[in-house]
Amino acid sequence: MSLNAAFLDYGSLDMNDLDFQALRDCFQRFELYIATTPDQVLSRLRNIDVAITNKVVLDAQTIEQLPHLKLILISATGTNNVDLAAAKARGIVVCNCQGYGTASVAQHTLTLMLALATSLIRYDRAVAAGRWQQASQFCFLDYPIIELSGKTLGIVGYGELGQEVARLAQAFGMQVLVANIPGRPAHADRLALEELLAQVDFLSLHCPLSEHTRHLIDAQALARMKPTAFLINCARGGIVHEADLLAALNQGILAGAATDVLSVEPPTSGNPLLDHTPDNLIITPHSAWGSVQARQRIVDQLTENTLGFLQGQIKRQVNF
């Protein structure tokens, strides 16, 4: 079967450091677009058999107007940008990518924990401002430094990623507690979130955003934590109530926080955490997943998903 394919937003994945050759070899014609606006989607997919998208929306109305489309490949795990039911009704297979960023996100999570524990960003900024050059001693220790060893990490979301974070934390000598997630069946070996919050020195979020987890960490939850505790969010921005977090950091309710995600990305209309960033808050631009190895795994899985479709052994289908 000869297939024509188009990758609508490969610029969200490739920094000119990935190998697309095996994926190219799957297709008779393979078109790469750095980005695609909504009004360009139809023209770019009109004679295409395979659409590859990271975040470009393929809704029911669009899918109905693409008679050649046979396969949609999502270069991410989330599927909210594709109308799965509409694709199924048209006999179009939809496959996603899975588990590609576990090592990268877990590494980033520990990086943020260590940065908070050592006041790394504060010291870096102080040195850049000339503080060390003016010190009366060989060093200055104006900002608190703590060790992870002996501290307690609470994890919300104990899938593959949460378990890898736990493994790395235990290598640093941390005790790990796991919370039950509201709206899901409870596990006997896990704690209610309210109980867990009061015990942890670090809280790390790795759960999906859903109706049960939106604003899961709000003012009430933050008030249950120790004033010496830290919050890490490498999950989804909407899980944390951002205005409540900002207030907690400014009022000393929480020692510090780090987030790789915001409620709206990119934050083109501003965000309370960006508008008034305190020095005990670290923000990274949803980059935790983005190691070159993780991004190459996505390309490799796109290839596997395409070959599986061609060979009648479909992989990672999400619209059964």
C-alpha positions in Angstrom: 0.0 0.0 0.0 1.5 3.4 -1.0 0.7 6.2 1.4 1.1 9.9 1.2 1.6 11.6 4.6 1.9 15.0 6.1 3.3 16.0 9.5 1.4 19.2 10.3 3.5 20.6 13.2 6.8 18.9 13.3 8.4 22.1 14.6 6.9 21.2 18.0 9.1 18.1 18.0 12.2 18.6 15.9 15.1 21.0 16.7 17.0 19.8 13.7 18.4 17.0 15.9 16.1 14.0 15.0 16.4 11.2 12.4 13.2 11.0 10.3 14.6 8.6 7.6 12.9 5.5 8.8 9.6 7.3 9.0 10.1 8.9 5.5 10.7 5.4 4.1 7.2 4.4 5.1 5.6 6.8 2.6 5.5 7.5 -1.1 5.3 11.2 -0.3 6.1 12.8 3.1 5.5 16.5 3.6 6.8 18.2 6.7 5.3 21.5 8.0 6.9 23.4 10.8 3.4 24.6 11.9 -0.1 24.6 10.5 -2.9 27.1 11.2 -6.5 26.1 11.3 -7.2 27.5 7.9 -4.4 25.6 6.4 -5.4 22.1 7.6 -7.8 21.1 4.8 -5.6 22.2 2.0 -2.6 20.4 3.4 -4.5 17.1 4.0 -6.8 17.1 1.0 -4.9 14.3 -0.8 -3.2 12.8 2.2 -3.7 9.2 3.5 -1.8 9.7 6.8 -2.0 12.9 9.0 0.6 13.3 11.7 -0.2 15.9 14.4 1.1 16.9 17.7 -1.3 19.7 18.7 -3.1 20.7 15.4 -6.8 20.1 15.9 -8.6 17.5 13.6 -12.2 17.9 14.6 -15.3 16.1 13.2 -16.0 18.8 10.6 -12.4 18.6 9.3 -12.3 14.8 9.2 -15.5 14.7 7.2 -13.9 16.7 4.4 -10.9 14.4 4.1 -12.0 11.4 2.0 -8.5 10.0 1.5 -7.6 9.9 5.2 -6.9 6.4 6.5 -4.6 6.9 9.5 -4.0 9.7 12.0 -0.8 9.5 14.0 -0.6 11.7 17.2 3.0 12.5 18.1 2.1 12.7 21.8 0.1 10.8 24.3 -2.8 13.2 24.7 -5.6 12.7 22.1 -7.9 15.7 22.9 -6.9 17.4 19.6 -8.5 14.7 17.5 -12.2 13.7 17.4 -11.8 10.0 18.0 -15.4 9.1 17.5 -15.6 11.0 14.2 -12.5 9.2 13.0 -13.9 5.8 14.0 -17.1 6.5 12.2 -15.1 7.1 9.0 -13.0 3.9 9.5 -9.9 6.0 10.2 -7.4 4.5 12.7 -5.9 6.8 15.3 -2.7 5.9 17.1 -0.7 7.9 19.7 2.7 7.6 21.3 3.2 6.3 24.8 5.9 6.2 27.5 8.5 8.1 25.4 9.2 10.7 28.0 9.4 8.8 31.3 13.2 9.1 31.8 13.2 12.7 30.7 10.3 13.9 32.8 11.5 12.0 35.9 15.0 13.5 35.5 13.5 17.0 35.2 11.4 16.4 38.3 14.5 15.5 40.3 16.3 18.5 38.8 13.6 20.8 40.1 13.6 19.2 43.5 17.4 19.6 43.8 17.2 23.2 42.6 14.7 24.0 45.3 16.5 22.0 48.0 19.8 23.8 47.3 18.4 27.3 46.5 20.3 26.9 43.2 18.5 29.6 41.2 18.8 32.1 44.1 22.6 31.5 44.4 23.1 31.7 40.6 21.3 35.0 40.5 23.2 36.3 43.5 26.6 35.4 41.9 25.5 37.1 38.7 24.6 40.2 40.7 28.1 40.3 42.2 27.3 39.2 45.7 30.1 36.6 45.9 32.7 39.1 44.8 31.6 41.3 47.8 31.5 38.5 50.4 33.7 38.8 53.5 34.2 35.0 53.6 35.2 32.4 51.0 31.5 31.6 50.6 28.1 33.0 51.5 25.1 31.0 52.7 22.3 33.5 52.6 19.7 31.0 51.3 18.7 27.7 52.9 20.2 24.4 51.7 18.7 21.1 52.7 19.5 17.5 51.8 17.0 15.2 50.1 18.2 12.3 52.2 15.8 11.6 55.0 13.0 13.7 53.5 9.6 12.5 52.5 8.3 12.7 49.0 4.6 12.5 48.3 3.5 11.4 44.8 0.1 12.0 43.2 -0.1 9.8 40.2 1.7 6.5 40.5 1.9 5.2 36.9 5.0 4.6 35.0 6.3 8.1 35.5 5.4 8.4 39.2 7.1 5.1 39.9 10.3 6.2 38.1 10.3 9.4 40.1 10.0 7.3 43.3 12.9 5.1 42.2 15.1 8.1 41.7 14.0 9.7 44.9 14.8 6.6 46.9 18.3 6.6 45.4 18.7 9.9 47.2 17.6 8.4 50.4 14.0 9.8 50.4 11.0 8.1 51.9 8.1 7.9 49.3 4.4 8.1 50.1 1.7 7.7 47.4 -1.7 9.4 47.4 -5.0 8.0 46.2 -6.4 10.1 43.4 -9.9 11.5 43.9 -12.3 9.8 41.5 -10.3 6.6 41.2 -10.5 3.4 43.1 -8.6 3.6 46.4 -5.5 1.4 47.0 -5.0 0.1 50.5 -1.3 0.9 50.5 -1.8 4.5 49.5 -2.9 7.5 51.6 -5.8 9.9 51.2 -4.5 13.1 49.8 -5.5 15.1 52.8 -3.5 12.7 55.1 -0.5 12.7 52.8 -0.2 16.5 52.4 0.6 17.0 56.1 3.5 14.5 56.0 5.5 15.4 53.0 8.5 17.6 52.5 8.1 17.5 48.7 4.9 16.9 46.8 5.3 15.9 43.1 2.3 15.7 40.7 2.1 13.1 37.9 -1.6 12.6 37.5 -3.8 13.5 34.4 -5.9 16.6 34.4 -9.6 15.6 34.8 -12.7 16.8 36.4 -11.5 15.2 39.6 -8.0 16.7 39.6 -8.6 20.2 38.3 -7.5 22.6 41.0 -6.7 19.5 43.2 -4.0 21.6 44.8 -5.8 24.7 45.9 -5.5 27.0 48.9 -7.1 24.4 51.2 -4.6 21.7 50.1 -1.6 24.0 50.3 -2.6 25.0 53.9 -2.4 21.4 54.9 1.3 21.2 53.9 4.2 22.1 56.1 5.5 25.7 55.7 8.9 24.1 54.9 7.5 21.9 52.1 8.0 22.2 48.3 5.6 21.6 45.4 6.7 20.2 42.1 4.3 20.1 39.1 5.4 18.3 35.9 1.9 17.1 35.1 -0.7 19.6 33.9 -1.1 23.2 34.8 -4.8 23.1 35.7 -4.1 20.6 38.6 -2.8 23.5 40.6 -4.8 26.7 41.3 -2.2 29.2 40.2 -3.5 32.2 42.1 -3.7 30.1 45.3 -0.1 28.9 44.8 1.2 32.4 44.3 -0.5 33.5 47.5 0.9 30.6 49.4 4.4 31.4 48.3 4.1 35.0 49.1 2.6 34.4 52.5 5.1 31.8 53.6 2.5 29.0 53.6 4.9 27.0 51.4 8.7 27.2 51.2 8.9 27.0 47.4 7.5 25.5 44.2 8.6 24.5 40.7 6.3 24.0 37.7 7.0 22.9 34.2 3.3 23.5 33.2 0.8 26.4 33.2 -3.0 26.3 32.9 -2.8 27.9 29.4 0.2 27.2 27.1 1.9 29.2 25.7 0.8 31.9 28.2 0.3 34.6 25.6 -2.3 36.4 27.8 -0.2 36.4 30.9 -0.4 34.2 34.0 -0.4 35.2 37.7 2.8 33.1 38.3 4.6 34.9 35.5 3.2 38.3 36.2 4.5 38.2 39.8 7.1 35.5 40.1 8.6 35.3 43.6 12.2 34.1 44.0 11.0 30.8 45.6 9.3 29.8 42.4 10.9 28.1 39.4 9.1 27.9 36.1 10.3 25.9 33.1 8.4 26.1 29.7 6.9 22.6 29.4 10.3 21.3 28.6 10.5 18.3 30.9 9.6 15.9 28.2 11.9 17.3 25.6 15.2 15.4 25.8 16.6 14.5 22.4 16.2 10.8 23.3 12.5 11.2 24.2 11.8 13.1 21.0 13.5 10.5 18.9 11.4 7.8 20.7 8.3 9.7 19.4 9.6 9.5 15.8 10.5 5.9 16.3 7.0 5.1 17.6 5.4 7.0 14.7 7.4 4.7 12.4 6.3 1.6 14.4 2.6 2.7 14.3 2.8 3.3 10.5 4.4 -0.1 9.9 1.9 -1.8 12.1 -0.9 -0.2 10.1 0.6 -1.4 6.8 1.2 -4.9 8.1 -2.3 -5.3 9.7 -0.8 -5.3 13.2 -2.0 -2.0 14.5 -0.1 -0.5 17.5 -1.2 2.0 20.1 -4.7 2.5 18.6 -6.8 4.9 20.7 -10.2 4.8 18.9 -11.3 1.2 19.0 
